[in-house]
Amino acid sequence: APPVPPVPRAPRILEPPVSPTRAASIELRGTTGAGLLVKITGGASPVPVQALAGPDGLLAATVELTMNRLNRLFALVEDSEGRTSAPAAVEVVQHSEPPFVSMAARAGAGPSRRRG
């Protein structure tokens, strides 16, 4: 029987994205084998974001983030035979809402009493 080729290695994320961020999307950069397809799940897209690594193995993909949430992104490599790598995981907090503080939540916000 012919040897079974190994599954691809997980992509390496070059720089973790800034987190938290106010941006609606991030550029995820990484490396893998030349010409390999990388699929990124998580974030706001209902389908995986796809990026093809260049001849040097570098890849970059723009990933839309789910607003005001922790986004868990998973990048995996798929080879020409459909075998997939283990995922490389990245977490990004998208935070664009200004903080809201209820007046009742403030310390000492009960009814004021005056002495007199």
N, CA and C atoms as a LAMMPS dump frame, in Angstrom:
ITEM: TIMESTEP
0
ITEM: NUMBER OF ATOMS
348
ITEM: BOX BOUNDS ff ff ff
-5.0000000000000000e+02 5.0000000000000000e+02
-5.0000000000000000e+02 5.0000000000000000e+02
-5.0000000000000000e+02 5.0000000000000000e+02
ITEM: ATOMS id mol type element x y z
1 1 1 N 0.846 -1.188 0
2 1 2 C 0 0 0
3 1 3 C 0.89 1.25 0
4 2 1 N 0.515 2.261 -0.804
5 2 2 C 1.316 3.493 -0.827
6 2 3 C 1.227 4.215 0.511
7 3 1 N 2.286 4.94 0.869
8 3 2 C 2.241 5.67 2.149
9 3 3 C 1.182 6.763 2.101
10 4 1 N 0.574 6.979 3.236
11 4 2 C -0.44 8.027 3.351
12 4 3 C 0.272 9.346 3.616
13 5 1 N 0.022 10.355 2.753
14 5 2 C 0.683 11.645 2.99
15 5 3 C 0.212 12.274 4.301
16 6 1 N 1.095 12.998 4.942
17 6 2 C 0.701 13.625 6.213
18 6 3 C -0.281 14.774 5.981
19 7 1 N -1.032 15.061 7.014
20 7 2 C -1.93 16.224 6.933
21 7 3 C -1.064 17.488 6.986
22 8 1 N -1.547 18.579 6.402
23 8 2 C -0.747 19.808 6.42
24 8 3 C -0.553 20.336 7.838
25 9 1 N 0.542 21.066 8.014
26 9 2 C 0.776 21.717 9.312
27 9 3 C -0.112 22.939 9.434
28 10 1 N -0.464 23.276 10.661
29 10 2 C -1.295 24.459 10.922
30 10 3 C -0.567 25.72 10.472
31 11 1 N -1.305 26.714 9.99
32 11 2 C -0.651 27.973 9.623
33 11 3 C -0.093 28.657 10.863
34 12 1 N 0.913 29.479 10.663
35 12 2 C 1.483 30.245 11.777
36 12 3 C 1.017 31.686 11.622
37 13 1 N 0.381 32.212 12.662
38 13 2 C -0.065 33.608 12.656
39 13 3 C 1.149 34.465 12.997
40 14 1 N 1.455 35.447 12.128
41 14 2 C 2.675 36.233 12.307
42 14 3 C 2.564 37.246 13.434
43 15 1 N 1.493 38.018 13.457
44 15 2 C 1.309 39.026 14.506
45 15 3 C -0.107 38.922 15.015
46 16 1 N -0.281 38.619 16.286
47 16 2 C -1.654 38.608 16.801
48 16 3 C -2.278 39.992 16.605
49 17 1 N -3.539 40.032 16.194
50 17 2 C -4.175 41.33 15.996
51 17 3 C -4.335 42.085 17.308
52 18 1 N -4.444 43.391 17.207
53 18 2 C -4.672 44.239 18.376
54 18 3 C -6.029 43.879 18.975
55 19 1 N -6.07 43.712 20.289
56 19 2 C -7.315 43.373 20.97
57 19 3 C -7.291 43.994 22.354
58 20 1 N -8.321 44.737 22.732
59 20 2 C -9.534 45.011 21.973
60 20 3 C -9.281 46.011 20.847
61 21 1 N -10.209 45.995 19.882
62 21 2 C -10.124 46.921 18.767
63 21 3 C -11.487 47.538 18.49
64 22 1 N -11.481 48.743 17.946
65 22 2 C -12.722 49.397 17.529
66 22 3 C -13.008 49.121 16.053
67 23 1 N -12.023 48.526 15.353
68 23 2 C -12.171 48.258 13.919
69 23 3 C -13.235 47.192 13.666
70 24 1 N -13.915 47.311 12.531
71 24 2 C -14.942 46.338 12.147
72 24 3 C -14.337 45.1 11.502
73 25 1 N -13.073 45.212 11.071
74 25 2 C -12.396 44.07 10.461
75 25 3 C -10.909 44.146 10.791
76 26 1 N -10.249 43.01 10.634
77 26 2 C -8.799 42.949 10.852
78 26 3 C -8.157 42.256 9.66
79 27 1 N -6.865 42.496 9.48
80 27 2 C -6.113 41.73 8.5
81 27 3 C -5.309 40.694 9.272
82 28 1 N -5.574 39.452 8.981
83 28 2 C -4.863 38.353 9.624
84 28 3 C -3.744 37.933 8.683
85 29 1 N -2.499 37.934 9.189
86 29 2 C -1.326 37.587 8.378
87 29 3 C -0.672 36.352 8.966
88 30 1 N -0.17 35.518 8.074
89 30 2 C 0.469 34.308 8.551
90 30 3 C 1.331 33.671 7.485
91 31 1 N 1.841 32.485 7.805
92 31 2 C 2.65 31.712 6.867
93 31 3 C 2.179 30.27 6.86
94 32 1 N 2.389 29.637 5.723
95 32 2 C 2.098 28.216 5.554
96 32 3 C 2.875 27.757 4.328
97 33 1 N 2.562 26.608 3.802
98 33 2 C 3.236 26.135 2.598
99 33 3 C 2.832 26.949 1.377
100 34 1 N 3.737 27.071 0.433
101 34 2 C 3.484 27.834 -0.793
102 34 3 C 2.253 27.303 -1.521
103 35 1 N 1.361 28.23 -1.889
104 35 2 C 0.192 27.875 -2.684
105 35 3 C -0.915 27.146 -1.964
106 36 1 N -0.805 26.973 -0.651
107 36 2 C -1.851 26.262 0.084
108 36 3 C -3.023 27.193 0.406
109 37 1 N -4.198 26.612 0.498
110 37 2 C -5.419 27.345 0.817
111 37 3 C -5.601 27.388 2.333
112 38 1 N -5.885 28.576 2.854
113 38 2 C -6.163 28.743 4.277
114 38 3 C -7.603 29.202 4.421
115 39 1 N -8.343 28.553 5.308
116 39 2 C -9.736 28.922 5.582
117 39 3 C -9.816 29.426 7.015
118 40 1 N -10.487 30.577 7.181
119 40 2 C -10.606 31.203 8.503
120 40 3 C -12.077 31.269 8.872
121 41 1 N -12.407 30.662 10.013
122 41 2 C -13.781 30.689 10.507
123 41 3 C -13.853 31.55 11.757
124 42 1 N -15.074 31.901 12.136
125 42 2 C -15.282 32.789 13.277
126 42 3 C -15.517 34.191 12.759
127 43 1 N -15.712 35.131 13.638
128 43 2 C -15.984 36.489 13.186
129 43 3 C -17.399 36.606 12.662
130 44 1 N -17.648 37.619 11.829
131 44 2 C -19.004 37.927 11.378
132 44 3 C -19.434 37.14 10.146
133 45 1 N -18.502 36.571 9.392
134 45 2 C -18.856 35.889 8.147
135 45 3 C -19.465 34.521 8.42
136 46 1 N -20.615 34.227 7.796
137 46 2 C -21.221 32.9 7.989
138 46 3 C -20.476 31.798 7.234
139 47 1 N -19.623 32.179 6.28
140 47 2 C -18.821 31.2 5.536
141 47 3 C -17.352 31.495 5.793
142 48 1 N -16.482 30.497 5.682
143 48 2 C -15.061 30.754 5.934
144 48 3 C -14.468 31.777 4.963
145 49 1 N -13.592 32.621 5.489
146 49 2 C -12.805 33.528 4.663
147 49 3 C -11.65 32.696 4.116
148 50 1 N -11.375 32.815 2.813
149 50 2 C -10.327 32.006 2.211
150 50 3 C -9.183 32.873 1.73
151 51 1 N -7.972 32.379 1.894
152 51 2 C -6.771 33.063 1.414
153 51 3 C -5.828 32.02 0.846
154 52 1 N -5.229 32.339 -0.28
155 52 2 C -4.261 31.456 -0.9
156 52 3 C -2.865 31.979 -0.584
157 53 1 N -2.025 31.121 -0.02
158 53 2 C -0.657 31.532 0.298
159 53 3 C 0.12 31.744 -0.995
160 54 1 N 0.976 32.758 -0.989
161 54 2 C 1.814 33.044 -2.147
162 54 3 C 2.938 32.043 -2.287
163 55 1 N 3.781 32.22 -3.318
164 55 2 C 4.913 31.315 -3.533
165 55 3 C 5.886 31.289 -2.358
166 56 1 N 5.896 32.366 -1.567
167 56 2 C 6.765 32.443 -0.397
168 56 3 C 6.087 31.913 0.87
169 57 1 N 4.823 31.46 0.734
170 57 2 C 4.087 30.928 1.882
171 57 3 C 3.367 31.983 2.698
172 58 1 N 3.533 33.257 2.345
173 58 2 C 2.852 34.325 3.095
174 58 3 C 1.392 34.414 2.692
175 59 1 N 0.554 34.743 3.659
176 59 2 C -0.866 34.93 3.381
177 59 3 C -1.39 36.106 4.186
178 60 1 N -2.444 36.698 3.666
179 60 2 C -3.136 37.791 4.36
180 60 3 C -4.607 37.695 3.999
181 61 1 N -5.461 37.877 4.982
182 61 2 C -6.902 37.823 4.752
183 61 3 C -7.582 38.859 5.631
184 62 1 N -8.567 39.544 5.064
185 62 2 C -9.374 40.484 5.838
186 62 3 C -10.55 39.723 6.43
187 63 1 N -10.711 39.821 7.741
188 63 2 C -11.764 39.094 8.447
189 63 3 C -12.673 40.116 9.127
190 64 1 N -13.968 40.064 8.793
191 64 2 C -14.961 40.925 9.442
192 64 3 C -15.22 40.386 10.843
193 65 1 N -15.312 41.299 11.803
194 65 2 C -15.52 40.902 13.196
195 65 3 C -16.976 41.083 13.595
196 66 1 N -17.438 40.244 14.511
197 66 2 C -18.748 40.429 15.11
198 66 3 C -18.61 41.573 16.104
199 67 1 N -19.49 42.568 15.974
200 67 2 C -19.372 43.79 16.761
201 67 3 C -19.634 43.539 18.247
202 68 1 N -18.817 44.192 19.072
203 68 2 C -18.974 44.188 20.525
204 68 3 C -19.007 42.789 21.131
205 69 1 N -18.121 41.96 20.65
206 69 2 C -18.041 40.571 21.106
207 69 3 C -16.591 40.09 21.073
208 70 1 N -16.358 38.995 21.768
209 70 2 C -15.112 38.249 21.637
210 70 3 C -15.233 37.422 20.363
211 71 1 N -14.309 37.585 19.441
212 71 2 C -14.285 36.835 18.19
213 71 3 C -13.198 35.779 18.293
214 72 1 N -13.58 34.523 18.202
215 72 2 C -12.615 33.425 18.194
216 72 3 C -12.435 33.005 16.738
217 73 1 N -11.258 33.278 16.208
218 73 2 C -10.955 32.981 14.819
219 73 3 C -10.071 31.745 14.74
220 74 1 N -10.36 30.883 13.776
221 74 2 C -9.603 29.654 13.598
222 74 3 C -9.158 29.575 12.141
223 75 1 N -7.852 29.498 11.924
224 75 2 C -7.288 29.38 10.581
225 75 3 C -6.757 27.969 10.404
226 76 1 N -7.165 27.316 9.312
227 76 2 C -6.641 25.987 9.033
228 76 3 C -6.26 25.887 7.567
229 77 1 N -5.317 25.02 7.294
230 77 2 C -4.809 24.797 5.945
231 77 3 C -5.546 23.597 5.356
232 78 1 N -5.911 23.732 4.088
233 78 2 C -6.492 22.598 3.365
234 78 3 C -5.619 22.325 2.143
235 79 1 N -5.176 21.062 2
236 79 2 C -4.328 20.737 0.844
237 79 3 C -5.193 20.323 -0.35
238 80 1 N -4.542 19.998 -1.465
239 80 2 C -5.259 19.673 -2.7
240 80 3 C -6.075 18.388 -2.599
241 81 1 N -5.781 17.569 -1.603
242 81 2 C -6.53 16.319 -1.389
243 81 3 C -7.695 16.521 -0.421
244 82 1 N -7.868 17.751 0.097
245 82 2 C -8.957 18.021 1.034
246 82 3 C -8.612 17.739 2.485
247 83 1 N -7.357 17.374 2.761
248 83 2 C -6.943 17.139 4.151
249 83 3 C -6.734 18.495 4.82
250 84 1 N -7.126 18.582 6.074
251 84 2 C -7 19.856 6.796
252 84 3 C -6.056 19.724 7.988
253 85 1 N -5.429 20.848 8.305
254 85 2 C -4.518 20.914 9.449
255 85 3 C -5.312 21.127 10.73
256 86 1 N -4.606 21.061 11.826
257 86 2 C -5.168 21.53 13.087
258 86 3 C -5.327 23.05 12.951
259 87 1 N -6.286 23.648 13.658
260 87 2 C -6.465 25.099 13.525
261 87 3 C -5.448 25.89 14.345
262 88 1 N -5.123 27.065 13.817
263 88 2 C -4.381 28.068 14.591
264 88 3 C -5.445 29.033 15.102
265 89 1 N -5.485 29.277 16.399
266 89 2 C -6.553 30.086 16.989
267 89 3 C -6.064 31.47 17.387
268 90 1 N -6.944 32.447 17.193
269 90 2 C -6.675 33.829 17.568
270 90 3 C -7.958 34.386 18.168
271 91 1 N -7.836 35.138 19.247
272 91 2 C -9.005 35.789 19.844
273 91 3 C -8.866 37.298 19.725
274 92 1 N -9.951 37.954 19.291
275 92 2 C -9.978 39.404 19.131
276 92 3 C -11.276 39.925 19.724
277 93 1 N -11.167 40.895 20.619
278 93 2 C -12.365 41.542 21.164
279 93 3 C -12.641 42.78 20.324
280 94 1 N -13.837 42.824 19.721
281 94 2 C -14.267 44.023 19
282 94 3 C -15.13 44.802 19.978
283 95 1 N -14.758 46.053 20.216
284 95 2 C -15.473 46.86 21.206
285 95 3 C -15.654 48.262 20.647
286 96 1 N -16.842 48.533 20.123
287 96 2 C -17.083 49.852 19.55
288 96 3 C -18.184 50.621 20.258
289 97 1 N -18.921 49.967 21.151
290 97 2 C -19.957 50.685 21.896
291 97 3 C -19.336 51.445 23.045
292 98 1 N -19.767 52.701 23.238
293 98 2 C -19.276 53.407 24.422
294 98 3 C -19.84 52.743 25.675
295 99 1 N -19.116 52.826 26.781
296 99 2 C -19.631 52.215 28.009
297 99 3 C -20.915 52.901 28.451
298 100 1 N -21.799 52.121 29.045
299 100 2 C -23.066 52.642 29.548
300 100 3 C -23.126 52.366 31.042
301 101 1 N -23.363 53.387 31.803
302 101 2 C -23.483 53.234 33.25
303 101 3 C -24.846 53.751 33.667
304 102 1 N -25.634 52.869 34.233
305 102 2 C -26.946 53.26 34.729
306 102 3 C -26.753 54.137 35.952
307 103 1 N -27.564 55.148 36.084
308 103 2 C -27.461 56.022 37.257
309 103 3 C -27.702 55.22 38.539
310 104 1 N -28.572 54.235 38.469
311 104 2 C -28.855 53.429 39.655
312 104 3 C -27.683 52.527 40.014
313 105 1 N -26.822 52.239 39.053
314 105 2 C -25.693 51.353 39.301
315 105 3 C -24.528 52.069 39.977
316 106 1 N -24.539 53.378 39.942
317 106 2 C -23.444 54.109 40.566
318 106 3 C -23.504 53.954 42.08
319 107 1 N -22.358 53.902 42.683
320 107 2 C -22.302 53.777 44.148
321 107 3 C -22.913 55.025 44.779
322 108 1 N -23.72 54.813 45.766
323 108 2 C -24.319 55.94 46.473
324 108 3 C -25.388 56.668 45.664
325 109 1 N -25.989 55.953 44.733
326 109 2 C -26.974 56.61 43.88
327 109 3 C -28.387 56.535 44.456
328 110 1 N -28.499 56.164 45.69
329 110 2 C -29.821 56.115 46.306
330 110 3 C -30.388 57.516 46.507
331 111 1 N -31.582 57.621 47.064
332 111 2 C -32.178 58.94 47.273
333 111 3 C -31.304 59.792 48.199
334 112 1 N -31.172 61.017 47.851
335 112 2 C -30.345 61.899 48.687
336 112 3 C -31.197 62.458 49.809
337 113 1 N -30.587 62.618 50.952
338 113 2 C -31.299 63.176 52.112
339 113 3 C -30.512 64.381 52.595
340 114 1 N -31.209 65.421 52.842
341 114 2 C -30.549 66.609 53.347
342 114 3 C -30.893 66.759 54.821
343 115 1 N -29.895 67.137 55.54
344 115 2 C -30.13 67.415 56.954
345 115 3 C -30.437 68.874 57.092
346 116 1 N -31.307 69.151 57.88
347 116 2 C -31.493 70.568 58.052
348 116 3 C -32.696 70.847 58.764
